[in-house]
Amino acid sequence: MRIKNLTGYMLGNEKKIHSVGAQWDRQDANVWICPTLAMAKKLMRNSQQNTEVLSPIWTTIYRVCGQDVVCTKSASGLLHTNKSSKLIVDRVVCHEVPYEMFEQMENNIINKIKRESRENKR
């Protein structure tokens, strides 16, 4: 189905930060779009509670818009498109870093500082 004026929600994490006003991807790729904010929040919460098997931990919800985007709808209600370059990041809706993930990032920074300190002493 072709959606003339698509507005939806996409999930992201710390590996790739998306900027407001920019294309989701410069080159087309396969992506999933949540048609509602409630669905996006549920998927993000599930990923942070490790209830989704082999799923990344989502930390950010972006609202995206697009013109004349060809999509298919999955049985779960998600929209799928292979034209991610047509999607523009409209705004950041939510950003939540789970405490365990924050702790891990903090430990990584401390370990990096200790390692660099040891290397500088040599």
Salt bridges, closest charged atoms under 4 A:
GLU14 OE2 - HIS95 NE2 3.62
ASP25 OD1 - LYS16 NZ 3.05
ASP28 OD2 - LYS83 NZ 3.81
ASP90 OD2 - ARG63 NH2 2.19
